[in-house]
Amino acid sequence: MGDGRSASLSGCLRPLAGPPHPALDDLLDAAAAAWTARRIAAGQAVRLGAVDGCIGADTAGCPLTIVV
């Protein structure tokens, strides 16, 4: 591409820090994420963790919710 987009993407394509080979738990995490995404897309997911309609947050501000 001569439009400069390839140069801007090169900064985004750096490898992430971590082990060189995924472990078994990484495979299980990926399978669980795919299963959850499929249920959300199909409208079958149930979101747990809301109390009185409000979802709590952890110390980093991330919502504490479980999707099954």
C-alpha positions as CSV (number, residue, x, y, z in Angstrom):
1,M,0.0,0.0,0.0
2,G,1.5,3.3,-1.0
3,D,-1.0,5.4,1.1
4,G,1.0,5.3,4.4
5,R,-1.4,2.9,6.2
6,S,1.1,0.1,6.4
7,A,3.6,2.3,8.3
8,S,0.9,3.4,10.8
9,L,-0.1,-0.2,11.5
10,S,3.5,-1.4,12.1
11,G,3.3,0.0,15.7
12,C,0.2,-2.0,16.4
13,L,1.6,-5.3,15.3
14,R,4.3,-5.8,17.9
15,P,4.3,-9.1,19.8
16,L,2.8,-9.0,23.2
17,A,4.9,-9.9,26.3
18,G,4.3,-13.4,27.6
19,P,5.4,-17.0,27.3
20,P,6.6,-18.1,23.8
21,H,4.1,-20.9,23.7
22,P,0.5,-20.9,25.1
23,A,-0.3,-23.2,28.0
24,L,-3.3,-25.4,28.4
25,D,-5.1,-22.7,30.5
26,D,-4.7,-20.3,27.6
27,L,-6.5,-22.7,25.4
28,L,-9.3,-23.1,27.9
29,D,-9.6,-19.3,28.3
30,A,-9.9,-18.9,24.5
31,A,-12.6,-21.6,24.3
32,A,-14.6,-20.0,27.2
33,A,-14.4,-16.6,25.5
34,A,-15.6,-18.0,22.2
35,W,-18.4,-19.9,23.9
36,T,-19.5,-16.7,25.8
37,A,-19.3,-14.6,22.7
38,R,-21.4,-17.1,20.8
39,R,-24.1,-17.0,23.5
40,I,-24.0,-13.1,23.6
41,A,-24.4,-12.9,19.8
42,A,-27.3,-15.4,19.9
43,G,-29.1,-13.5,22.7
44,Q,-28.8,-16.5,25.0
45,A,-26.4,-15.0,27.6
46,V,-27.4,-14.3,31.1
47,R,-25.4,-11.5,32.9
48,L,-24.9,-12.0,36.6
49,G,-23.4,-9.6,39.1
50,A,-25.8,-6.7,39.0
51,V,-27.2,-5.6,42.4
52,D,-30.2,-3.4,42.1
53,G,-29.4,-2.8,38.5
54,C,-25.9,-1.5,39.2
55,I,-22.8,-3.5,38.3
56,G,-20.0,-3.1,40.8
57,A,-16.4,-2.4,39.8
58,D,-13.0,-3.6,40.9
59,T,-10.2,-1.3,42.1
60,A,-9.2,-0.6,38.4
61,G,-12.8,0.4,37.6
62,C,-13.5,-2.7,35.5
63,P,-17.1,-4.1,35.9
64,L,-17.5,-7.2,38.0
65,T,-19.9,-9.3,36.0
66,I,-20.3,-12.9,35.0
67,V,-21.8,-13.9,31.7
68,V,-23.1,-17.5,31.3
